[in-house]
Amino acid sequence: MTGPQRSRTRVAPHPRTTRTLSNHPVADAAEVWYIYSMTVKDIETALTKLPPRELKEFRSWFERFDAEEWDEQFEADAKSGKLDRLADQALTDFENGRCTDL
C-alpha cells in the first residue's frame, strides 16, 4: 500500500506574487492552506527555532526573494509611469548643474 497522493491541481498564486505552488513539494491543499494562514508572528516564532545552518540558508533565500520582489515592483512602477516625474526631475537637476560627481 502506498501513502497519500499529493494533489496535482494547480494552486492559485498568492495575491502579492506571480509564483504558484503547483510544482512545490507542499502543494497539497491542507499544506497550502496552512502556509497562507500563517501570521507574521507564526513565522517569527518558527525562525527563532531554526538551527544556525538552516537560519543561514533561510537568510540567503530571503535575500534573493526580497530582491526579486523589489525588482518586480520597480519594473511595474517604471512601466506604469509612476517614476516618470522623478526621472524628469533628476534630468532637470542634471541639466541645470545641480548634481555632483560621486
Biopython code that builds the backbone (N, CA, C, O; Angstrom):
import numpy as np
from Bio.PDB.StructureBuilder import StructureBuilder

atoms = [
    (1, "MET", "N", (0.845, -1.184, 0.000)),
    (1, "MET", "CA", (0.000, 0.000, 0.000)),
    (1, "MET", "C", (0.890, 1.247, 0.000)),
    (1, "MET", "O", (1.905, 1.301, 0.694)),
    (2, "THR", "N", (0.499, 2.216, -0.769)),
    (2, "THR", "CA", (1.281, 3.450, -0.843)),
    (2, "THR", "C", (0.653, 4.509, 0.043)),
    (2, "THR", "O", (-0.502, 4.390, 0.452)),
    (3, "GLY", "N", (1.428, 5.550, 0.338)),
    (3, "GLY", "CA", (0.961, 6.659, 1.171)),
    (3, "GLY", "C", (0.005, 7.550, 0.406)),
    (3, "GLY", "O", (-0.294, 7.297, -0.761)),
    (4, "PRO", "N", (-0.472, 8.585, 1.060)),
    (4, "PRO", "CA", (-1.411, 9.504, 0.398)),
    (4, "PRO", "C", (-0.762, 10.187, -0.791)),
    (4, "PRO", "O", (0.419, 10.533, -0.762)),
    (5, "GLN", "N", (-1.543, 10.371, -1.825)),
    (5, "GLN", "CA", (-1.056, 11.019, -3.038)),
    (5, "GLN", "C", (-1.231, 12.530, -2.919)),
    (5, "GLN", "O", (-2.239, 13.013, -2.404)),
    (6, "ARG", "N", (-0.248, 13.254, -3.396)),
    (6, "ARG", "CA", (-0.332, 14.711, -3.402)),
    (6, "ARG", "C", (-1.222, 15.155, -4.552)),
    (6, "ARG", "O", (-1.238, 14.539, -5.617)),
    (7, "SER", "N", (-1.946, 16.210, -4.324)),
    (7, "SER", "CA", (-2.799, 16.780, -5.346)),
    (7, "SER", "C", (-1.927, 17.333, -6.476)),
    (7, "SER", "O", (-0.878, 17.919, -6.211)),
    (8, "ARG", "N", (-2.336, 17.160, -7.689)),
    (8, "ARG", "CA", (-1.608, 17.709, -8.831)),
    (8, "ARG", "C", (-2.332, 18.904, -9.426)),
    (8, "ARG", "O", (-1.954, 19.392, -10.491)),
    (9, "THR", "N", (-3.365, 19.376, -8.750)),
    (9, "THR", "CA", (-4.082, 20.534, -9.268)),
    (9, "THR", "C", (-3.235, 21.778, -9.110)),
    (9, "THR", "O", (-2.384, 21.865, -8.225)),
    (10, "ARG", "N", (-3.478, 22.719, -9.965)),
    (10, "ARG", "CA", (-2.743, 23.978, -9.915)),
    (10, "ARG", "C", (-3.279, 24.839, -8.787)),
    (10, "ARG", "O", (-4.489, 25.022, -8.655)),
    (11, "VAL", "N", (-2.393, 25.356, -7.992)),
    (11, "VAL", "CA", (-2.774, 26.196, -6.866)),
    (11, "VAL", "C", (-2.647, 27.649, -7.292)),
    (11, "VAL", "O", (-1.642, 28.047, -7.880)),
    (12, "ALA", "N", (-3.664, 28.431, -6.994)),
    (12, "ALA", "CA", (-3.640, 29.843, -7.381)),
    (12, "ALA", "C", (-2.498, 30.565, -6.680)),
    (12, "ALA", "O", (-2.169, 30.251, -5.536)),
    (13, "PRO", "N", (-1.899, 31.523, -7.359)),
    (13, "PRO", "CA", (-0.816, 32.268, -6.723)),
    (13, "PRO", "C", (-1.325, 33.149, -5.598)),
    (13, "PRO", "O", (-2.485, 33.560, -5.587)),
    (14, "HIS", "N", (-0.459, 33.426, -4.673)),
    (14, "HIS", "CA", (-0.772, 34.377, -3.614)),
    (14, "HIS", "C", (-0.973, 35.737, -4.282)),
    (14, "HIS", "O", (-0.291, 36.036, -5.262)),
    (15, "PRO", "N", (-1.880, 36.560, -3.783)),
    (15, "PRO", "CA", (-2.161, 37.845, -4.444)),
    (15, "PRO", "C", (-0.944, 38.747, -4.627)),
    (15, "PRO", "O", (-0.926, 39.555, -5.555)),
    (16, "ARG", "N", (0.083, 38.635, -3.764)),
    (16, "ARG", "CA", (1.234, 39.525, -3.868)),
    (16, "ARG", "C", (2.348, 38.969, -4.732)),
    (16, "ARG", "O", (3.413, 39.581, -4.816)),
    (17, "THR", "N", (2.145, 37.837, -5.374)),
    (17, "THR", "CA", (3.222, 37.258, -6.168)),
    (17, "THR", "C", (2.676, 36.582, -7.402)),
    (17, "THR", "O", (1.496, 36.236, -7.449)),
    (18, "THR", "N", (3.511, 36.389, -8.398)),
    (18, "THR", "CA", (3.096, 35.694, -9.611)),
    (18, "THR", "C", (3.455, 34.223, -9.539)),
    (18, "THR", "O", (3.146, 33.457, -10.452)),
    (19, "ARG", "N", (4.103, 33.827, -8.458)),
    (19, "ARG", "CA", (4.525, 32.436, -8.319)),
    (19, "ARG", "C", (3.347, 31.542, -7.937)),
    (19, "ARG", "O", (2.414, 31.994, -7.274)),
    (20, "THR", "N", (3.389, 30.276, -8.355)),
    (20, "THR", "CA", (2.398, 29.307, -7.918)),
    (20, "THR", "C", (3.109, 28.199, -7.172)),
    (20, "THR", "O", (4.332, 28.071, -7.238)),
    (21, "LEU", "N", (2.336, 27.404, -6.465)),
    (21, "LEU", "CA", (2.900, 26.281, -5.729)),
    (21, "LEU", "C", (2.621, 24.951, -6.423)),
    (21, "LEU", "O", (2.798, 23.899, -5.809)),
    (22, "SER", "N", (2.189, 24.966, -7.690)),
    (22, "SER", "CA", (1.765, 23.743, -8.354)),
    (22, "SER", "C", (2.846, 22.681, -8.409)),
    (22, "SER", "O", (2.527, 21.492, -8.368)),
    (23, "ASN", "N", (4.096, 23.059, -8.501)),
    (23, "ASN", "CA", (5.170, 22.079, -8.554)),
    (23, "ASN", "C", (5.956, 22.032, -7.248)),
    (23, "ASN", "O", (7.002, 21.387, -7.165)),
    (24, "HIS", "N", (5.454, 22.706, -6.248)),
    (24, "HIS", "CA", (6.136, 22.749, -4.968)),
    (24, "HIS", "C", (5.805, 21.493, -4.178)),
    (24, "HIS", "O", (4.682, 20.996, -4.262)),
    (25, "PRO", "N", (6.761, 20.963, -3.405)),
    (25, "PRO", "CA", (6.512, 19.729, -2.664)),
    (25, "PRO", "C", (5.406, 19.838, -1.621)),
    (25, "PRO", "O", (4.892, 18.809, -1.183)),
    (26, "VAL", "N", (5.023, 21.032, -1.210)),
    (26, "VAL", "CA", (3.940, 21.155, -0.228)),
    (26, "VAL", "C", (2.654, 21.625, -0.885)),
    (26, "VAL", "O", (1.863, 22.339, -0.267)),
    (27, "ALA", "N", (2.440, 21.232, -2.127)),
    (27, "ALA", "CA", (1.312, 21.781, -2.875)),
    (27, "ALA", "C", (-0.009, 21.077, -2.621)),
    (27, "ALA", "O", (-0.941, 21.265, -3.404)),
    (28, "ASP", "N", (-0.144, 20.275, -1.570)),
    (28, "ASP", "CA", (-1.483, 19.746, -1.342)),
    (28, "ASP", "C", (-2.300, 20.783, -0.580)),
    (28, "ASP", "O", (-1.742, 21.620, 0.130)),
    (29, "ALA", "N", (-3.615, 20.727, -0.726)),
    (29, "ALA", "CA", (-4.496, 21.802, -0.274)),
    (29, "ALA", "C", (-4.350, 22.129, 1.204)),
    (29, "ALA", "O", (-4.326, 23.305, 1.565)),
    (30, "ALA", "N", (-4.251, 21.127, 2.070)),
    (30, "ALA", "CA", (-4.142, 21.396, 3.507)),
    (30, "ALA", "C", (-2.852, 22.134, 3.827)),
    (30, "ALA", "O", (-2.847, 23.056, 4.643)),
    (31, "GLU", "N", (-1.769, 21.737, 3.193)),
    (31, "GLU", "CA", (-0.494, 22.401, 3.456)),
    (31, "GLU", "C", (-0.491, 23.818, 2.901)),
    (31, "GLU", "O", (0.049, 24.726, 3.533)),
    (32, "VAL", "N", (-1.081, 24.019, 1.736)),
    (32, "VAL", "CA", (-1.161, 25.359, 1.165)),
    (32, "VAL", "C", (-2.016, 26.241, 2.063)),
    (32, "VAL", "O", (-1.666, 27.396, 2.305)),
    (33, "TRP", "N", (-3.132, 25.714, 2.560)),
    (33, "TRP", "CA", (-3.967, 26.481, 3.477)),
    (33, "TRP", "C", (-3.163, 26.892, 4.699)),
    (33, "TRP", "O", (-3.254, 28.038, 5.141)),
    (34, "TYR", "N", (-2.382, 25.980, 5.246)),
    (34, "TYR", "CA", (-1.576, 26.283, 6.430)),
    (34, "TYR", "C", (-0.576, 27.394, 6.134)),
    (34, "TYR", "O", (-0.421, 28.322, 6.927)),
    (35, "ILE", "N", (0.091, 27.300, 5.011)),
    (35, "ILE", "CA", (1.094, 28.304, 4.653)),
    (35, "ILE", "C", (0.440, 29.676, 4.547)),
    (35, "ILE", "O", (0.962, 30.644, 5.101)),
    (36, "TYR", "N", (-0.679, 29.786, 3.858)),
    (36, "TYR", "CA", (-1.313, 31.081, 3.657)),
    (36, "TYR", "C", (-2.053, 31.583, 4.894)),
    (36, "TYR", "O", (-2.399, 32.762, 4.964)),
    (37, "SER", "N", (-2.303, 30.709, 5.870)),
    (37, "SER", "CA", (-2.974, 31.155, 7.081)),
    (37, "SER", "C", (-1.980, 31.533, 8.178)),
    (37, "SER", "O", (-2.386, 32.007, 9.239)),
    (38, "MET", "N", (-0.689, 31.331, 7.937)),
    (38, "MET", "CA", (0.321, 31.687, 8.924)),
    (38, "MET", "C", (0.373, 33.206, 9.093)),
    (38, "MET", "O", (0.222, 33.965, 8.136)),
    (39, "THR", "N", (0.587, 33.613, 10.318)),
    (39, "THR", "CA", (0.747, 35.032, 10.594)),
    (39, "THR", "C", (2.236, 35.366, 10.636)),
    (39, "THR", "O", (3.078, 34.470, 10.677)),
    (40, "VAL", "N", (2.550, 36.642, 10.627)),
    (40, "VAL", "CA", (3.936, 37.066, 10.758)),
    (40, "VAL", "C", (4.496, 36.553, 12.082)),
    (40, "VAL", "O", (5.652, 36.132, 12.146)),
    (41, "LYS", "N", (3.692, 36.584, 13.128)),
    (41, "LYS", "CA", (4.134, 36.091, 14.443)),
    (41, "LYS", "C", (4.475, 34.603, 14.364)),
    (41, "LYS", "O", (5.464, 34.169, 14.955)),
    (42, "ASP", "N", (3.667, 33.812, 13.642)),
    (42, "ASP", "CA", (3.958, 32.384, 13.467)),
    (42, "ASP", "C", (5.315, 32.188, 12.789)),
    (42, "ASP", "O", (6.106, 31.332, 13.185)),
    (43, "ILE", "N", (5.561, 32.982, 11.780)),
    (43, "ILE", "CA", (6.817, 32.876, 11.044)),
    (43, "ILE", "C", (7.988, 33.302, 11.928)),
    (43, "ILE", "O", (9.029, 32.646, 11.940)),
    (44, "GLU", "N", (7.818, 34.395, 12.663)),
    (44, "GLU", "CA", (8.873, 34.842, 13.578)),
    (44, "GLU", "C", (9.216, 33.750, 14.588)),
    (44, "GLU", "O", (10.390, 33.481, 14.843)),
    (45, "THR", "N", (8.194, 33.127, 15.157)),
    (45, "THR", "CA", (8.406, 32.062, 16.138)),
    (45, "THR", "C", (9.140, 30.884, 15.503)),
    (45, "THR", "O", (10.072, 30.335, 16.090)),
    (46, "ALA", "N", (8.718, 30.503, 14.312)),
    (46, "ALA", "CA", (9.379, 29.386, 13.624)),
    (46, "ALA", "C", (10.841, 29.704, 13.336)),
    (46, "ALA", "O", (11.702, 28.836, 13.478)),
    (47, "LEU", "N", (11.128, 30.931, 12.937)),
    (47, "LEU", "CA", (12.512, 31.316, 12.635)),
    (47, "LEU", "C", (13.399, 31.250, 13.868)),
    (47, "LEU", "O", (14.572, 30.894, 13.763)),
    (48, "THR", "N", (12.863, 31.585, 15.029)),
    (48, "THR", "CA", (13.683, 31.539, 16.244)),
    (48, "THR", "C", (14.044, 30.110, 16.623)),
    (48, "THR", "O", (14.959, 29.891, 17.417)),
    (49, "LYS", "N", (13.339, 29.144, 16.067)),
    (49, "LYS", "CA", (13.590, 27.731, 16.401)),
    (49, "LYS", "C", (14.518, 27.039, 15.409)),
    (49, "LYS", "O", (14.890, 25.883, 15.611)),
    (50, "LEU", "N", (14.893, 27.737, 14.339)),
    (50, "LEU", "CA", (15.771, 27.110, 13.346)),
    (50, "LEU", "C", (17.198, 26.971, 13.879)),
    (50, "LEU", "O", (17.699, 27.858, 14.570)),
    (51, "PRO", "N", (17.843, 25.852, 13.552)),
    (51, "PRO", "CA", (19.259, 25.737, 13.890)),
    (51, "PRO", "C", (20.068, 26.742, 13.040)),
    (51, "PRO", "O", (19.609, 27.152, 11.974)),
    (52, "PRO", "N", (21.246, 27.132, 13.497)),
    (52, "PRO", "CA", (22.028, 28.167, 12.797)),
    (52, "PRO", "C", (22.228, 27.907, 11.304)),
    (52, "PRO", "O", (22.133, 28.841, 10.507)),
    (53, "ARG", "N", (22.500, 26.676, 10.909)),
    (53, "ARG", "CA", (22.737, 26.379, 9.494)),
    (53, "ARG", "C", (21.486, 26.642, 8.659)),
    (53, "ARG", "O", (21.566, 27.204, 7.567)),
    (54, "GLU", "N", (20.339, 26.236, 9.178)),
    (54, "GLU", "CA", (19.088, 26.456, 8.448)),
    (54, "GLU", "C", (18.703, 27.940, 8.451)),
    (54, "GLU", "O", (18.139, 28.432, 7.473)),
    (55, "LEU", "N", (19.000, 28.646, 9.524)),
    (55, "LEU", "CA", (18.729, 30.081, 9.557)),
    (55, "LEU", "C", (19.579, 30.795, 8.512)),
    (55, "LEU", "O", (19.113, 31.727, 7.857)),
    (56, "LYS", "N", (20.818, 30.361, 8.360)),
    (56, "LYS", "CA", (21.690, 30.934, 7.332)),
    (56, "LYS", "C", (21.118, 30.669, 5.943)),
    (56, "LYS", "O", (21.115, 31.562, 5.096)),
    (57, "GLU", "N", (20.633, 29.453, 5.701)),
    (57, "GLU", "CA", (20.011, 29.117, 4.413)),
    (57, "GLU", "C", (18.781, 29.983, 4.178)),
    (57, "GLU", "O", (18.565, 30.479, 3.072)),
    (58, "PHE", "N", (17.969, 30.165, 5.233)),
    (58, "PHE", "CA", (16.775, 30.996, 5.100)),
    (58, "PHE", "C", (17.152, 32.428, 4.747)),
    (58, "PHE", "O", (16.551, 33.029, 3.856)),
    (59, "ARG", "N", (18.145, 32.976, 5.441)),
    (59, "ARG", "CA", (18.569, 34.355, 5.167)),
    (59, "ARG", "C", (18.999, 34.519, 3.717)),
    (59, "ARG", "O", (18.649, 35.501, 3.063)),
    (60, "SER", "N", (19.753, 33.562, 3.225)),
    (60, "SER", "CA", (20.213, 33.613, 1.838)),
    (60, "SER", "C", (19.027, 33.561, 0.875)),
    (60, "SER", "O", (18.958, 34.339, -0.077)),
    (61, "TRP", "N", (18.095, 32.641, 1.127)),
    (61, "TRP", "CA", (16.910, 32.531, 0.281)),
    (61, "TRP", "C", (16.094, 33.820, 0.349)),
    (61, "TRP", "O", (15.666, 34.337, -0.683)),
    (62, "PHE", "N", (15.876, 34.345, 1.565)),
    (62, "PHE", "CA", (15.028, 35.521, 1.704)),
    (62, "PHE", "C", (15.651, 36.744, 1.031)),
    (62, "PHE", "O", (14.941, 37.580, 0.473)),
    (63, "GLU", "N", (16.954, 36.842, 1.086)),
    (63, "GLU", "CA", (17.618, 37.963, 0.412)),
    (63, "GLU", "C", (17.339, 37.918, -1.092)),
    (63, "GLU", "O", (17.048, 38.947, -1.702)),
    (64, "ARG", "N", (17.428, 36.720, -1.690)),
    (64, "ARG", "CA", (17.117, 36.584, -3.125)),
    (64, "ARG", "C", (15.644, 36.872, -3.386)),
    (64, "ARG", "O", (15.309, 37.591, -4.328)),
    (65, "PHE", "N", (14.770, 36.319, -2.562)),
    (65, "PHE", "CA", (13.331, 36.517, -2.706)),
    (65, "PHE", "C", (12.976, 38.001, -2.624)),
    (65, "PHE", "O", (12.233, 38.514, -3.460)),
    (66, "ASP", "N", (13.505, 38.680, -1.624)),
    (66, "ASP", "CA", (13.204, 40.092, -1.422)),
    (66, "ASP", "C", (13.704, 40.932, -2.597)),
    (66, "ASP", "O", (13.022, 41.857, -3.038)),
    (67, "ALA", "N", (14.886, 40.611, -3.096)),
    (67, "ALA", "CA", (15.430, 41.348, -4.248)),
    (67, "ALA", "C", (14.551, 41.147, -5.480)),
    (67, "ALA", "O", (14.306, 42.092, -6.230)),
    (68, "GLU", "N", (14.077, 39.918, -5.692)),
    (68, "GLU", "CA", (13.195, 39.650, -6.840)),
    (68, "GLU", "C", (11.887, 40.421, -6.709)),
    (68, "GLU", "O", (11.408, 41.005, -7.681)),
    (69, "GLU", "N", (11.311, 40.425, -5.516)),
    (69, "GLU", "CA", (10.065, 41.161, -5.282)),
    (69, "GLU", "C", (10.270, 42.652, -5.553)),
    (69, "GLU", "O", (9.444, 43.290, -6.205)),
    (70, "TRP", "N", (11.381, 43.204, -5.044)),
    (70, "TRP", "CA", (11.681, 44.625, -5.226)),
    (70, "TRP", "C", (11.852, 44.931, -6.707)),
    (70, "TRP", "O", (11.311, 45.920, -7.203)),
    (71, "ASP", "N", (12.609, 44.082, -7.425)),
    (71, "ASP", "CA", (12.820, 44.289, -8.857)),
    (71, "ASP", "C", (11.499, 44.276, -9.618)),
    (71, "ASP", "O", (11.276, 45.111, -10.494)),
    (72, "GLU", "N", (10.616, 43.320, -9.281)),
    (72, "GLU", "CA", (9.319, 43.233, -9.952)),
    (72, "GLU", "C", (8.491, 44.491, -9.695)),
    (72, "GLU", "O", (7.858, 45.012, -10.614)),
    (73, "GLN", "N", (8.490, 44.980, -8.463)),
    (73, "GLN", "CA", (7.723, 46.187, -8.134)),
    (73, "GLN", "C", (8.305, 47.407, -8.841)),
    (73, "GLN", "O", (7.562, 48.238, -9.363)),
    (74, "PHE", "N", (9.625, 47.516, -8.860)),
    (74, "PHE", "CA", (10.276, 48.642, -9.527)),
    (74, "PHE", "C", (9.948, 48.628, -11.016)),
    (74, "PHE", "O", (9.642, 49.669, -11.597)),
    (75, "GLU", "N", (10.010, 47.445, -11.635)),
    (75, "GLU", "CA", (9.698, 47.329, -13.059)),
    (75, "GLU", "C", (8.245, 47.713, -13.328)),
    (75, "GLU", "O", (7.954, 48.417, -14.295)),
    (76, "ALA", "N", (7.338, 47.249, -12.474)),
    (76, "ALA", "CA", (5.917, 47.590, -12.648)),
    (76, "ALA", "C", (5.700, 49.093, -12.489)),
    (76, "ALA", "O", (4.941, 49.697, -13.247)),
    (77, "ASP", "N", (6.365, 49.694, -11.504)),
    (77, "ASP", "CA", (6.233, 51.141, -11.303)),
    (77, "ASP", "C", (6.789, 51.914, -12.496)),
    (77, "ASP", "O", (6.208, 52.913, -12.921)),
    (78, "ALA", "N", (7.911, 51.450, -13.030)),
    (78, "ALA", "CA", (8.512, 52.123, -14.190)),
    (78, "ALA", "C", (7.593, 52.013, -15.409)),
    (78, "ALA", "O", (7.392, 52.993, -16.127)),
    (79, "LYS", "N", (7.037, 50.821, -15.643)),
    (79, "LYS", "CA", (6.146, 50.635, -16.793)),
    (79, "LYS", "C", (4.862, 51.442, -16.662)),
    (79, "LYS", "O", (4.309, 51.899, -17.662)),
    (80, "SER", "N", (4.387, 51.617, -15.440)),
    (80, "SER", "CA", (3.118, 52.323, -15.235)),
    (80, "SER", "C", (3.280, 53.846, -15.269)),
    (80, "SER", "O", (2.291, 54.577, -15.305)),
    (81, "GLY", "N", (4.523, 54.318, -15.257)),
    (81, "GLY", "CA", (4.753, 55.755, -15.293)),
    (81, "GLY", "C", (4.897, 56.391, -13.925)),
    (81, "GLY", "O", (5.075, 57.606, -13.828)),
    (82, "LYS", "N", (4.825, 55.596, -12.862)),
    (82, "LYS", "CA", (4.919, 56.154, -11.515)),
    (82, "LYS", "C", (6.253, 56.853, -11.249)),
    (82, "LYS", "O", (6.336, 57.719, -10.378)),
    (83, "LEU", "N", (7.288, 56.480, -11.990)),
    (83, "LEU", "CA", (8.612, 57.043, -11.748)),
    (83, "LEU", "C", (8.969, 58.162, -12.721)),
    (83, "LEU", "O", (10.045, 58.750, -12.616)),
    (84, "ASP", "N", (8.088, 58.459, -13.658)),
    (84, "ASP", "CA", (8.392, 59.460, -14.686)),
    (84, "ASP", "C", (8.704, 60.831, -14.097)),
    (84, "ASP", "O", (9.656, 61.487, -14.521)),
    (85, "ARG", "N", (7.913, 61.265, -13.124)),
    (85, "ARG", "CA", (8.128, 62.579, -12.520)),
    (85, "ARG", "C", (9.502, 62.649, -11.859)),
    (85, "ARG", "O", (10.196, 63.659, -11.974)),
    (86, "LEU", "N", (9.895, 61.579, -11.169)),
    (86, "LEU", "CA", (11.210, 61.564, -10.521)),
    (86, "LEU", "C", (12.337, 61.573, -11.549)),
    (86, "LEU", "O", (13.348, 62.251, -11.366)),
    (87, "ALA", "N", (12.158, 60.818, -12.627)),
    (87, "ALA", "CA", (13.177, 60.783, -13.680)),
    (87, "ALA", "C", (13.306, 62.166, -14.334)),
    (87, "ALA", "O", (14.414, 62.642, -14.580)),
    (88, "ASP", "N", (12.177, 62.795, -14.609)),
    (88, "ASP", "CA", (12.205, 64.136, -15.206)),
    (88, "ASP", "C", (12.918, 65.134, -14.286)),
    (88, "ASP", "O", (13.705, 65.960, -14.749)),
    (89, "GLN", "N", (12.639, 65.051, -12.995)),
    (89, "GLN", "CA", (13.279, 65.957, -12.038)),
    (89, "GLN", "C", (14.786, 65.720, -11.991)),
    (89, "GLN", "O", (15.563, 66.673, -11.927)),
    (90, "ALA", "N", (15.197, 64.461, -12.021)),
    (90, "ALA", "CA", (16.628, 64.141, -11.999)),
    (90, "ALA", "C", (17.321, 64.679, -13.245)),
    (90, "ALA", "O", (18.418, 65.231, -13.154)),
    (91, "LEU", "N", (16.693, 64.524, -14.401)),
    (91, "LEU", "CA", (17.282, 65.053, -15.640)),
    (91, "LEU", "C", (17.367, 66.577, -15.613)),
    (91, "LEU", "O", (18.364, 67.156, -16.043)),
    (92, "THR", "N", (16.322, 67.219, -15.108)),
    (92, "THR", "CA", (16.330, 68.680, -14.991)),
    (92, "THR", "C", (17.456, 69.129, -14.057)),
    (92, "THR", "O", (18.187, 70.068, -14.370)),
    (93, "ASP", "N", (17.594, 68.462, -12.919)),
    (93, "ASP", "CA", (18.663, 68.809, -11.978)),
    (93, "ASP", "C", (20.033, 68.628, -12.626)),
    (93, "ASP", "O", (20.924, 69.455, -12.436)),
    (94, "PHE", "N", (20.199, 67.566, -13.377)),
    (94, "PHE", "CA", (21.475, 67.316, -14.049)),
    (94, "PHE", "C", (21.763, 68.408, -15.080)),
    (94, "PHE", "O", (22.861, 68.962, -15.125)),
    (95, "GLU", "N", (20.762, 68.706, -15.905)),
    (95, "GLU", "CA", (20.924, 69.716, -16.940)),
    (95, "GLU", "C", (21.233, 71.108, -16.377)),
    (95, "GLU", "O", (21.907, 71.908, -17.026)),
    (96, "ASN", "N", (20.738, 71.392, -15.170)),
    (96, "ASN", "CA", (20.943, 72.687, -14.534)),
    (96, "ASN", "C", (22.142, 72.700, -13.582)),
    (96, "ASN", "O", (22.319, 73.640, -12.806)),
    (97, "GLY", "N", (22.965, 71.643, -13.649)),
    (97, "GLY", "CA", (24.177, 71.594, -12.838)),
    (97, "GLY", "C", (23.951, 71.386, -11.352)),
    (97, "GLY", "O", (24.809, 71.730, -10.540)),
    (98, "ARG", "N", (22.819, 70.832, -10.993)),
    (98, "ARG", "CA", (22.535, 70.619, -9.578)),
    (98, "ARG", "C", (22.886, 69.185, -9.157)),
    (98, "ARG", "O", (22.225, 68.611, -8.291)),
    (99, "CYS", "N", (23.909, 68.622, -9.760)),
    (99, "CYS", "CA", (24.375, 67.280, -9.421)),
    (99, "CYS", "C", (25.868, 67.323, -9.121)),
    (99, "CYS", "O", (26.588, 68.182, -9.629)),
    (100, "THR", "N", (26.311, 66.419, -8.317)),
    (100, "THR", "CA", (27.745, 66.333, -8.026)),
    (100, "THR", "C", (28.250, 64.960, -8.425)),
    (100, "THR", "O", (27.509, 63.979, -8.366)),
    (101, "ASP", "N", (29.498, 64.888, -8.826)),
    (101, "ASP", "CA", (30.107, 63.607, -9.181)),
    (101, "ASP", "C", (30.266, 62.762, -7.922)),
    (101, "ASP", "O", (30.571, 63.268, -6.842)),
    (102, "LEU", "N", (30.057, 61.503, -8.089)),
    (102, "LEU", "CA", (30.259, 60.579, -6.963)),
    (102, "LEU", "C", (31.681, 60.093, -6.925)),
    (102, "LEU", "O", (32.042, 59.308, -6.048)),
]
sb = StructureBuilder()
sb.init_structure("model")
sb.init_model(0)
sb.init_chain("A")
sb.init_seg("    ")
for serial, (resi, resn, name, xyz) in enumerate(atoms, 1):
    if name == "N":
        sb.init_residue(resn, " ", resi, " ")
    sb.init_atom(name, np.array(xyz, "f"), 0.0, 1.0, " ", f" {name:<3s}", serial, name[0])
structure = sb.get_structure()
